[in-house]
Amino acid sequence: MFEKLKTKIKSTHFVENYGRMLPYVRPYWFRAIVAVLITIPIGAMDAVIAWSLKPYMDVVMVEKSAGATWYIPVLIVLFSCLQSGFSYMATYLNTWVGRKIANDVKIDLFDKLMHYDAGFFDKSTSGDIIFRFNNDVDLACNGLLSNMKLFTTRLFSSISLIFVLFYNSWQLAIIAVIVLLGALYPLTTVRRRIKSTMDKSVFSGSAVVTHYNETFNGNRIISSYNLYDYQHQRFQETLRSVFKLGMKMVQRTGILSPLMHFVVSLGIAAVIWMGSHLIVTHQISAGNFVSFIAALIMLYNPIKSIGNNYNNVQMSFMAMERVFSLMEGLPKIGDKAGAKQLQGVKEGIEYKDVCFEYIKGKPVLKHINLRVGIGQMIAFVGNSGGGKTTMVNLLPRFYDVTSGQILIDGTDIRDYTLKSLRDNISVVFQDNFLFSGTIRENIMLGNENAGEEEVKKAVTGACLDEFINSLDKGLDTYIGERGVLLSGGQKQRIAIARAFLKNAPIVIFDEATSALDNKAEAVVQQAIDNLMADRTVFVIAHRLSTVRHADKIVVVNYGQIAEAGTHEELLAKENGIYASLYKAQLK
């Protein structure tokens, strides 16, 4: 139903989780420490109310003297106000620090995401990306200090309340502490119970987001093919899986709070039974007993619901582990040690016994050998799925060869830095992606430091000047998300203008005109011809009429070079593949 990502998640404990977040906490350490320190009085003040009941009960209820304890109600109100104020400050600081940390982590993960190789995106959905790189960060970082606040508040509250218990009666305190440990024991099984279910919930949640993204991007296909029922069924099935996983989570963890509630009630019952005996035998006073019961209830009440809180803590930790598994992972394609800069192309490009496979054991390219001289135009033609696009995708290292080498000026492209390699290559795709913004902003992605004259020259070279002049705002016209306000030909020419501005010595055209009508193709083809001048060009062509003047036409079929030569040489071959394709297109 939906693809499961197999992410190795390291088993880490409490200290390691927080230790790995330390570099992100360090810039905000002062506020983070203050946020934690504030929780100490928040927790410790719980004991004040319980402690104050002893003198109140002994003096007022037993001795019937109200004047001596006038300060106790005032003290309770004062401490409650202080506790409320500290709690607000802790919440504000926790939220501020948590969101700052989350932003820093997201920036690092976003940089990591941009540098992942194409294979990573081939295997991931948009939902997977959003959940793993965004939602997991929010869950981990926002829970970071919230969990710390919960832990320290409960810790100091428990310590102060246990002190009150022992102050009033060490016998009853021992019973209470034993029951407390028994109630907390089931928490040790939480992680094991929710681990696999939590991972599956993340995957199913990402599938839901993917459905929304597909509906947004594919709305016209859904409308034109009346896919409403089809999409409805797919979405309903995904939600059904999410529901089942949610219920399984409840089945595995929902028993914790009721179980703790039962164990706590046993403790309260045992204390009341034992306390009655101690009062009757005059070992403790009524004030001691009431103060003890108040402290005990204040200690036990959070325990009853701590099962749900602890589930959230564990989920936050597991999200943190998934985040750091991404952070610590290395993209498959990157710079090797000692990589050098590519300073232009001076001699040529060579594919030397290149083999490639997307899936192990299923070769896509088989022993490709090809030499390309400076300033030459090389056209790749052949049937769909033959390996044409793969051949050009290997040059800017969208993928790395499985075996063999691709050489530029006699040096393996893996020995150049990735940035310098790609700085020397411009790519114009069949479906060029345009960013939300203006035409100028999209063109200047080719060179963000270009001057106005350079931009105008690129616009003219891409045959965009007439179109730009017809717009009220010219280059500053907003084009919408993915350039939805433009035609296919206009998008292609903006992409060509972007390539013009980049001014790279190598240009790749991946079926740049195949989706256009004849009129748009003629204009775009003129722009392409302008861009080709004085550059080494690779063209993937569907329409053979556009590549007749190529210096070399390479026919790629089933992952191998079947034929290579000029247009005239290939037409002269009897029963040749290119000749057959060309004649079929003429008909």
C-alpha positions as CSV (number, residue, x, y, z in Angstrom):
1,M,0.0,0.0,0.0
2,F,2.8,2.4,0.8
3,E,6.5,2.1,0.7
4,K,8.3,1.3,4.0
5,L,11.5,3.1,4.4
6,K,14.1,1.0,6.1
7,T,16.0,3.3,8.5
8,K,18.5,1.8,10.9
9,I,17.8,3.4,14.3
10,K,20.4,3.0,16.9
11,S,19.4,2.0,20.4
12,T,20.3,4.9,22.7
13,H,19.5,5.8,26.2
14,F,18.5,9.0,27.9
15,V,21.9,10.5,28.4
16,E,23.0,9.8,24.8
17,N,19.9,11.3,23.3
18,Y,20.5,14.6,25.2
19,G,24.2,14.4,24.6
20,R,23.7,14.3,20.9
21,M,21.5,17.4,21.1
22,L,24.0,19.3,23.1
23,P,25.7,21.1,20.2
24,Y,22.3,22.5,19.2
25,V,21.4,23.5,22.8
26,R,24.8,25.2,23.4
27,P,24.0,28.5,21.7
28,Y,20.9,28.9,23.9
29,W,22.4,27.3,27.0
30,F,21.6,30.2,29.4
31,R,17.9,30.2,28.7
32,A,17.8,26.4,28.6
33,I,19.5,26.1,32.0
34,V,17.1,28.8,33.5
35,A,14.2,26.9,32.1
36,V,15.3,23.7,33.8
37,L,16.3,25.4,37.1
38,I,12.9,27.1,37.3
39,T,11.3,23.6,37.5
40,I,13.1,22.9,40.8
41,P,10.9,25.3,42.9
42,I,7.9,24.3,40.8
43,G,8.3,20.8,42.0
44,A,9.6,21.5,45.5
45,M,6.7,23.8,46.3
46,D,4.2,20.9,46.1
47,A,5.6,19.8,49.5
48,V,4.7,23.1,51.2
49,I,0.9,22.5,51.0
50,A,1.3,18.9,52.3
51,W,3.6,20.0,55.1
52,S,1.4,22.9,56.2
53,L,-1.5,20.5,56.9
54,K,0.2,19.0,59.9
55,P,0.3,22.1,62.1
56,Y,-3.1,23.2,60.8
57,M,-4.7,19.8,61.8
58,D,-2.9,19.6,65.1
59,V,-3.6,23.2,66.2
60,V,-6.9,23.9,64.7
61,M,-8.7,20.6,64.4
62,V,-7.4,19.0,67.6
63,E,-6.5,21.9,69.9
64,K,-9.3,24.2,68.5
65,S,-7.0,27.2,68.3
66,A,-7.2,29.1,65.0
67,G,-5.1,32.2,65.8
68,A,-1.8,30.4,65.9
69,T,-2.1,29.2,62.2
70,W,-3.4,32.3,60.5
71,Y,-0.3,32.4,58.3
72,I,-0.9,28.9,56.7
73,P,-3.6,30.0,54.2
74,V,-1.6,33.0,53.3
75,L,1.5,30.8,52.8
76,I,-0.4,28.4,50.6
77,V,-1.8,31.2,48.4
78,L,1.7,32.9,48.2
79,F,3.5,29.7,47.2
80,S,0.7,28.8,44.7
81,C,1.2,32.2,43.0
82,L,4.9,31.7,42.9
83,Q,4.5,28.2,41.5
84,S,2.1,29.5,38.8
85,G,4.5,32.3,37.8
86,F,7.5,29.9,37.6
87,S,5.4,27.4,35.6
88,Y,4.6,30.1,33.0
89,M,8.2,31.2,32.8
90,A,9.3,27.6,32.3
91,T,6.8,27.0,29.6
92,Y,7.7,30.2,27.7
93,L,11.5,29.5,27.9
94,N,11.0,25.8,27.0
95,T,9.0,26.7,23.9
96,W,11.5,29.5,22.9
97,V,14.5,27.3,23.2
98,G,12.8,24.2,21.7
99,R,11.7,26.1,18.6
100,K,15.1,27.7,18.2
101,I,16.8,24.3,18.4
102,A,14.2,22.8,16.0
103,N,15.0,25.6,13.4
104,D,18.7,24.9,13.7
105,V,18.3,21.2,13.2
106,K,15.9,21.7,10.3
107,I,18.4,24.0,8.6
108,D,21.1,21.3,8.9
109,L,18.8,18.6,7.7
110,F,17.6,20.7,4.8
111,D,21.2,21.2,3.7
112,K,21.6,17.4,4.1
113,L,18.5,16.8,2.0
114,M,19.7,19.0,-0.8
115,H,22.9,17.1,-1.1
116,Y,21.4,13.6,-1.2
117,D,21.9,11.8,-4.5
118,A,19.1,11.2,-7.0
119,G,18.7,7.6,-5.9
120,F,17.6,8.7,-2.5
121,F,14.7,10.7,-4.0
122,D,13.8,7.9,-6.4
123,K,13.1,5.7,-3.3
124,S,11.4,8.3,-1.2
125,T,7.9,9.9,-1.4
126,S,7.1,13.5,-0.6
127,G,5.4,12.3,2.6
128,D,8.5,10.5,3.7
129,I,10.6,13.6,3.3
130,I,8.1,15.8,5.2
131,F,7.8,13.4,8.1
132,R,11.5,12.5,8.4
133,F,13.0,16.0,7.8
134,N,10.3,18.2,9.4
135,N,7.7,16.4,11.7
136,D,10.3,14.2,13.4
137,V,12.4,17.3,14.2
138,D,9.4,19.1,15.7
139,L,8.5,16.0,17.8
140,A,12.1,15.6,19.0
141,C,13.1,19.2,19.7
142,N,9.9,20.5,21.1
143,G,9.8,17.4,23.3
144,L,13.5,17.9,24.3
145,L,13.0,20.6,27.0
146,S,9.4,19.7,27.7
147,N,10.5,16.2,28.7
148,M,13.3,17.7,30.7
149,K,10.8,20.1,32.4
150,L,8.5,17.1,33.1
151,F,11.3,15.0,34.5
152,T,12.9,17.7,36.7
153,T,9.5,19.0,38.0
154,R,8.4,15.5,38.9
155,L,11.8,14.6,40.3
156,F,12.0,17.5,42.8
157,S,8.3,17.3,43.5
158,S,8.8,13.6,44.4
159,I,11.9,14.2,46.5
160,S,10.3,17.0,48.5
161,L,7.1,15.0,49.0
162,I,9.0,11.9,50.0
163,F,10.8,14.0,52.5
164,V,7.4,15.1,53.9
165,L,6.4,11.4,54.1
166,F,9.4,10.4,56.1
167,Y,9.0,13.6,58.3
168,N,5.5,12.4,59.2
169,S,6.1,8.7,59.5
170,W,9.0,6.5,58.4
171,Q,6.9,3.4,58.6
172,L,4.2,4.6,56.2
173,A,6.9,6.2,54.0
174,I,8.6,2.8,53.4
175,I,5.2,1.3,52.3
176,A,4.6,4.3,50.0
177,V,8.0,4.1,48.4
178,I,7.8,0.4,47.8
179,V,4.4,0.8,46.1
180,L,5.8,3.7,44.1
181,L,8.6,1.6,42.7
182,G,6.1,-1.2,41.9
183,A,3.9,1.3,40.0
184,L,6.8,2.6,38.0
185,Y,8.1,-0.8,37.0
186,P,5.8,-1.3,33.9
187,L,7.4,1.8,32.3
188,T,10.5,-0.3,31.7
189,T,8.5,-2.2,29.0
190,V,7.1,0.8,27.2
191,R,9.9,1.2,24.6
192,R,9.8,-2.4,23.6
193,R,6.0,-2.3,23.3
194,I,5.8,0.8,21.1
195,K,9.0,0.6,19.0
196,S,7.8,-1.3,15.9
197,T,4.3,0.3,16.1
198,M,5.8,3.8,16.3
199,D,8.0,3.2,13.2
200,K,5.0,1.9,11.2
201,S,2.9,4.9,12.4
202,V,5.6,7.2,10.9
203,F,5.5,5.4,7.6
204,S,1.7,5.4,7.4
205,G,1.5,9.1,8.4
206,S,3.9,9.9,5.6
207,A,1.6,8.0,3.2
208,V,-1.3,10.3,4.2
209,V,0.8,13.4,3.4
210,T,1.8,11.9,0.1
211,H,-1.9,11.5,-0.8
212,Y,-2.4,15.2,-0.2
213,N,0.7,16.2,-2.3
214,E,-0.4,13.9,-5.1
215,T,-3.8,15.4,-5.1
216,F,-2.4,18.9,-5.2
217,N,0.1,18.3,-8.0
218,G,-2.1,15.9,-10.0
219,N,-5.4,17.7,-9.6
220,R,-5.9,18.0,-13.4
221,I,-5.2,14.3,-14.0
222,I,-7.7,13.5,-11.3
223,S,-10.3,15.7,-12.9
224,S,-9.7,14.7,-16.5
225,Y,-9.8,11.0,-15.8
226,N,-12.5,11.2,-13.1
227,L,-10.3,9.5,-10.6
228,Y,-12.3,10.7,-7.6
229,D,-13.4,7.2,-6.6
230,Y,-10.0,5.7,-7.2
231,Q,-8.2,8.4,-5.0
232,H,-11.0,8.1,-2.4
233,Q,-10.4,4.4,-2.1
234,R,-6.6,4.7,-1.8
235,F,-6.9,7.5,0.8
236,Q,-9.5,5.5,2.8
237,E,-7.3,2.4,2.8
238,T,-4.3,4.5,4.1
239,L,-6.5,6.0,6.9
240,R,-7.7,2.5,7.8
241,S,-4.1,1.5,8.2
242,V,-3.4,4.6,10.4
243,F,-6.4,3.8,12.5
244,K,-5.3,0.2,13.0
245,L,-1.8,1.3,14.1
246,G,-3.3,3.9,16.4
247,M,-5.5,1.2,18.1
248,K,-2.6,-1.2,18.3
249,M,-0.6,1.6,20.1
250,V,-3.5,1.9,22.6
251,Q,-3.6,-1.9,23.0
252,R,0.1,-2.0,23.8
253,T,0.3,1.0,26.1
254,G,-3.2,1.8,27.2
255,I,-3.0,-0.7,30.1
256,L,-0.2,1.2,31.7
257,S,-2.2,4.0,33.3
258,P,-5.0,1.7,34.6
259,L,-2.4,-0.7,36.0
260,M,-0.6,2.1,37.8
261,H,-3.9,3.4,39.1
262,F,-4.6,0.0,40.6
263,V,-1.2,-0.3,42.2
264,V,-1.4,3.2,43.6
265,S,-4.8,2.5,45.1
266,L,-3.3,-0.5,46.8
267,G,-0.6,1.7,48.3
268,I,-3.2,4.3,49.6
269,A,-5.3,1.4,51.1
270,A,-2.2,0.0,52.8
271,V,-1.2,3.4,54.2
272,I,-4.7,4.1,55.5
273,W,-4.8,0.7,57.2
274,M,-1.4,1.0,58.7
275,G,-1.9,4.7,59.5
276,S,-5.1,3.9,61.5
277,H,-3.1,1.5,63.7
278,L,-0.3,4.2,64.2
279,I,-2.8,6.8,65.2
280,V,-4.6,4.5,67.7
281,T,-1.3,3.5,69.2
282,H,-0.3,7.2,69.4
283,Q,2.8,6.7,67.3
284,I,1.7,9.6,65.0
285,S,-0.8,12.4,65.4
286,A,-3.8,13.1,63.3
287,G,-1.9,16.1,61.7
288,N,0.9,13.7,60.8
289,F,-1.5,11.4,59.1
290,V,-3.4,14.1,57.2
291,S,-0.2,15.7,56.1
292,F,1.1,12.2,55.0
293,I,-2.0,11.4,53.0
294,A,-2.0,14.8,51.3
295,A,1.7,14.3,50.3
296,L,1.0,10.7,49.2
297,I,-1.9,11.7,47.0
298,M,0.2,14.6,45.5
299,L,3.0,12.1,44.9
300,Y,0.7,9.3,43.5
301,N,-1.6,11.4,41.3
302,P,1.0,12.2,38.6
303,I,2.0,8.5,38.6
304,K,-1.5,7.5,37.6
305,S,-1.2,9.4,34.3
306,I,2.6,9.2,33.8
307,G,2.1,6.2,31.5
308,N,0.7,8.5,28.8
309,N,3.4,11.1,29.5
310,Y,6.1,8.5,29.3
311,N,4.8,7.2,26.0
312,N,5.2,10.8,24.6
313,V,8.7,10.9,26.1
314,Q,9.7,7.6,24.3
315,M,8.1,8.8,21.1
316,S,10.2,12.0,21.3
317,F,13.3,10.0,21.9
318,M,12.6,7.7,19.0
319,A,12.0,10.7,16.8
320,M,15.3,12.1,18.0
321,E,17.1,8.9,17.0
322,R,15.5,9.0,13.5
323,V,16.7,12.6,13.1
324,F,20.3,11.7,14.1
325,S,20.3,8.6,11.9
326,L,19.7,11.1,9.0
327,M,22.2,13.6,10.4
328,E,24.9,11.0,10.7
329,G,24.2,9.4,7.3
330,L,26.5,10.3,4.4
331,P,25.2,10.9,0.8
332,K,26.3,8.2,-1.6
333,I,27.7,10.8,-3.9
334,G,30.2,13.4,-2.6
335,D,33.7,14.6,-2.8
336,K,36.6,12.2,-2.2
337,A,39.6,13.2,-0.2
338,G,41.9,15.4,-2.2
339,A,39.3,16.2,-5.0
340,K,40.5,18.9,-7.3
341,Q,38.7,21.8,-9.1
342,L,37.6,21.4,-12.7
343,Q,38.6,24.6,-14.5
344,G,36.8,24.4,-17.7
345,V,37.0,21.6,-20.4
346,K,40.1,21.7,-22.5
347,E,40.5,18.3,-24.2
348,G,37.2,16.4,-24.2
349,I,34.9,13.9,-22.5
350,E,35.2,10.1,-22.6
351,Y,32.9,7.3,-21.5
352,K,35.3,4.4,-20.8
353,D,33.7,0.9,-20.4
354,V,30.8,2.4,-18.4
355,C,28.3,0.1,-16.7
356,F,25.4,1.2,-14.6
357,E,22.4,-0.4,-12.7
358,Y,19.7,1.2,-10.6
359,I,18.9,-2.2,-9.1
360,K,21.7,-4.6,-8.4
361,G,21.7,-7.4,-11.0
362,K,19.6,-5.4,-13.5
363,P,22.1,-3.5,-15.8
364,V,20.8,-0.4,-17.5
365,L,24.1,0.5,-19.3
366,K,26.5,-2.2,-20.5
367,H,30.1,-1.4,-21.4
368,I,29.6,2.0,-23.0
369,N,32.6,3.5,-24.8
370,L,32.3,7.0,-26.3
371,R,34.6,9.9,-27.0
372,V,33.3,13.5,-27.3
373,G,35.5,16.3,-28.5
374,I,35.5,20.0,-27.4
375,G,32.6,21.9,-29.1
376,Q,31.0,18.8,-30.5
377,M,27.2,18.1,-30.5
378,I,26.4,14.6,-29.5
379,A,22.8,13.3,-30.0
380,F,21.4,10.2,-28.2
381,V,18.5,8.6,-29.9
382,G,16.8,5.2,-29.6
383,N,13.7,3.6,-28.1
384,S,12.3,4.6,-24.8
385,G,14.0,2.9,-21.8
386,G,17.2,2.2,-23.8
387,G,19.4,4.2,-21.4
388,K,19.7,7.6,-23.1
389,T,18.8,9.7,-20.1
390,T,20.9,7.5,-17.8
391,M,24.0,8.3,-19.9
392,V,23.7,12.0,-19.5
393,N,22.6,11.8,-15.9
394,L,25.9,10.1,-15.1
395,L,27.9,13.1,-16.4
396,P,26.9,15.6,-13.6
397,R,27.0,12.7,-11.2
398,F,23.3,12.5,-10.4
399,Y,24.3,8.9,-10.1
400,D,27.7,7.3,-10.0
401,V,28.8,4.6,-12.5
402,T,28.6,1.0,-11.3
403,S,31.9,0.3,-13.1
404,G,34.1,1.9,-15.6
405,Q,34.9,5.6,-15.8
406,I,33.7,8.9,-17.2
407,L,36.7,11.2,-17.9
408,I,36.9,14.9,-18.5
409,D,40.3,16.0,-19.8
410,G,41.6,12.5,-19.0
411,T,40.6,12.7,-15.3
412,D,37.8,10.6,-13.7
413,I,34.9,13.0,-12.8
414,R,34.8,11.4,-9.3
415,D,38.3,13.0,-8.8
416,Y,36.8,16.5,-9.3
417,T,34.8,18.3,-6.6
418,L,31.1,17.9,-7.1
419,K,30.6,21.7,-7.1
420,S,33.2,22.5,-9.7
421,L,32.0,19.6,-11.9
422,R,28.4,20.8,-11.9
423,D,29.5,24.5,-12.3
424,N,30.8,23.4,-15.7
425,I,27.5,21.7,-16.8
426,S,24.1,23.2,-17.6
427,V,21.1,21.0,-17.9
428,V,17.8,21.8,-19.7
429,F,15.3,19.1,-18.8
430,Q,12.1,18.1,-20.6
431,D,10.0,19.3,-17.7
432,N,12.0,22.1,-16.2
433,F,11.3,23.0,-12.6
434,L,10.6,26.7,-12.0
435,F,10.5,28.1,-8.5
436,S,7.7,30.3,-7.1
437,G,8.8,33.9,-7.8
438,T,9.4,36.1,-10.8
439,I,10.9,35.4,-14.2
440,R,14.0,37.4,-13.3
441,E,14.6,35.3,-10.1
442,N,14.3,32.1,-12.0
443,I,16.7,33.2,-14.8
444,M,19.2,34.5,-12.3
445,L,19.5,31.1,-10.6
446,G,22.0,30.5,-13.4
447,N,24.2,33.3,-12.0
448,E,23.0,35.2,-9.0
449,N,25.7,37.9,-9.5
450,A,24.8,38.6,-13.1
451,G,24.3,42.3,-14.2
452,E,21.3,43.7,-16.0
453,E,23.1,43.5,-19.4
454,E,24.0,39.9,-18.9
455,V,20.3,39.1,-18.1
456,K,19.1,40.9,-21.2
457,K,21.6,39.0,-23.3
458,A,20.4,35.7,-21.9
459,V,16.8,36.7,-22.5
460,T,17.5,37.6,-26.1
461,G,19.5,34.4,-26.7
462,A,16.6,32.4,-25.3
463,C,14.2,34.1,-27.7
464,L,12.3,35.5,-24.6
465,D,12.5,39.2,-25.4
466,E,9.2,39.4,-27.3
467,F,7.3,37.6,-24.6
468,I,8.9,39.6,-21.8
469,N,8.1,42.9,-23.6
470,S,4.4,41.9,-23.8
471,L,4.2,41.7,-20.0
472,D,3.3,44.7,-17.8
473,K,6.0,43.9,-15.3
474,G,8.4,42.4,-17.7
475,L,11.1,40.2,-16.0
476,D,9.5,41.0,-12.6
477,T,6.3,39.2,-13.5
478,Y,5.2,36.6,-10.9
479,I,4.9,33.1,-12.5
480,G,3.2,31.1,-9.7
481,E,4.3,27.9,-8.0
482,R,6.1,25.6,-10.5
483,G,5.4,28.3,-13.2
484,V,1.8,27.3,-13.6
485,L,1.0,30.7,-15.3
486,L,3.3,29.9,-18.2
487,S,3.0,27.7,-21.3
488,G,5.4,24.8,-21.9
489,G,7.4,26.7,-24.4
490,Q,7.8,29.7,-22.2
491,K,9.0,27.5,-19.3
492,Q,11.6,25.9,-21.6
493,R,12.9,29.3,-22.8
494,I,13.2,30.5,-19.2
495,A,15.2,27.4,-18.5
496,I,17.4,28.0,-21.5
497,A,17.9,31.7,-20.4
498,R,19.0,30.3,-17.1
499,A,21.5,28.0,-18.8
500,F,22.7,31.0,-20.9
501,L,23.4,33.0,-17.8
502,K,25.3,30.1,-16.2
503,N,27.6,30.0,-19.3
504,A,28.8,26.5,-18.7
505,P,31.1,24.8,-21.3
506,I,29.0,21.6,-21.3
507,V,25.2,21.7,-22.0
508,I,22.8,18.8,-21.7
509,F,19.3,18.9,-23.4
510,D,17.1,16.1,-22.2
511,E,14.3,16.0,-24.8
512,A,13.8,19.7,-24.3
513,T,11.3,20.1,-27.2
514,S,9.4,16.7,-27.2
515,A,6.4,18.0,-25.2
516,L,5.9,21.1,-27.4
517,D,3.7,21.8,-30.4
518,N,5.4,22.7,-33.8
519,K,5.2,26.5,-33.3
520,A,6.6,26.4,-29.8
521,E,9.2,23.9,-30.8
522,A,10.5,26.1,-33.6
523,V,11.0,29.0,-31.2
524,V,12.6,26.9,-28.5
525,Q,14.8,25.1,-31.1
526,Q,16.1,28.5,-32.2
527,A,16.9,29.3,-28.5
528,I,18.7,25.9,-28.2
529,D,20.7,26.6,-31.3
530,N,21.8,29.9,-29.8
531,L,22.9,28.2,-26.6
532,M,24.8,25.5,-28.4
533,A,27.2,27.9,-30.0
534,D,30.8,27.2,-28.8
535,R,29.8,24.6,-26.3
536,T,30.1,20.9,-26.0
537,V,26.5,19.7,-26.2
538,F,24.6,16.4,-25.4
539,V,21.1,16.1,-26.8
540,I,18.6,13.5,-26.0
541,A,16.2,13.7,-29.0
542,H,12.8,12.2,-29.7
543,R,12.3,14.0,-32.9
544,L,15.2,13.0,-35.2
545,S,14.8,16.0,-37.5
546,T,16.2,18.2,-34.7
547,V,19.5,16.4,-34.6
548,R,20.4,16.0,-38.2
549,H,23.3,18.4,-37.9
550,A,24.8,16.8,-34.9
551,D,28.5,15.9,-35.1
552,K,27.7,12.4,-33.9
553,I,24.4,10.6,-33.5
554,V,24.6,7.7,-31.0
555,V,21.8,5.1,-31.1
556,V,21.3,3.6,-27.6
557,N,19.3,0.4,-27.4
558,Y,19.0,-1.9,-24.4
559,G,21.8,-0.2,-22.6
560,Q,24.3,-0.5,-25.4
561,I,25.6,1.7,-28.2
562,A,24.0,0.1,-31.3
563,E,25.2,2.6,-33.9
564,A,27.2,5.8,-34.0
565,G,28.0,8.3,-36.8
566,T,26.7,11.4,-38.6
567,H,23.2,11.6,-40.0
568,E,24.4,10.8,-43.5
569,E,26.5,7.9,-42.3
570,L,23.7,6.3,-40.4
571,L,21.2,6.7,-43.1
572,A,23.5,5.0,-45.5
573,K,23.5,1.8,-43.4
574,E,21.1,-0.8,-44.9
575,N,18.6,-2.0,-42.3
576,G,20.2,0.3,-39.8
577,I,18.3,1.2,-36.6
578,Y,18.6,5.0,-37.1
579,A,17.6,4.8,-40.7
580,S,14.5,2.8,-39.8
581,L,13.6,5.3,-37.0
582,Y,14.1,8.2,-39.3
583,K,12.0,6.8,-42.1
584,A,9.3,5.9,-39.7
585,Q,9.1,9.5,-38.4
586,L,9.0,10.9,-42.0
587,K,6.0,8.8,-42.7
